[in-house]
Amino acid sequence: MTAVTQAHAYSDTGERTSHMLLKAVRGESERISVGDIADALDSRAFGLAVLIFALPSVVPMPPGVPTVVGIALLIVSFQMVIGRHELWLPGFLAKRSFSRKALVGALEKLVPRLEAVEKIAKPRMTFLTGRAGTVAIGIVVLIMAIVLILPLPPGGNFPPALACAVLGMGLAERDGVIVLVGIIGSVVASIAVTAVTVAFIATLPDFLSWLGHRFGF
């Protein structure tokens, strides 16, 4: 198991969030574990953890990655809800690893967008990123994480993952406005996932019938 100690859960080191994310995943080895990523986070661990575990589902990644990061988000968000001051991950999750090259490449593509947000981000409406606000964010991320773990149709992971990434960014930057955008995004994501799933289920019989006629089974 691994834990990241936080002297103060909402302190700010002054270093850019995008730089910290890249620092957390870069290295010499071919693979990087979930525990390695958690250990590299600073005192903004919860916000950064939500952000870094949500981003792999925002961009195309190998099969299975959304499920792993969804479980990570579930565990992180639960700790936010119960008010922990340290980010803890169980051993079975901390040992799970990904291709470092694929993860770094995916994050590097997103860095320009993160930097654009950083230019306008600043501490404001900080009651939304304080202790009570973090609990509320944790509840929303917990719901989105459950959605990510579900076997969704293609594209179904994107809306909840993006909403979680925005919430993580808002918490890391202590920007309540970004948090509000993330909460609104979570509502939109829930609607979008429901619509995509319903549409997928509705077209599934016709698709299976087409496969039967096409391949003779």
Buried (B, 14 or more C-beta within 10 A) or exposed (E): EBBBEBEEBBEBEEEBBBEBBBBBBBEEEEBBBBBBBBBBBBBBBBBBBBBBBBBBBBBEBEEEBBBBBBBBBBBBBBBBBEEBEEBBBEEEBBBBBBBBEBBBEBBBEBBEEBEEBBEEBEEBBEEBBEEEBBEBBBBBBBBBBBBBBBEBBEEBBBBBBBBBBBBBBBBBBBBBBBBBBBBEBBEBBBEBBEEBBEEBEEEEEEEEEEEEEEEEE
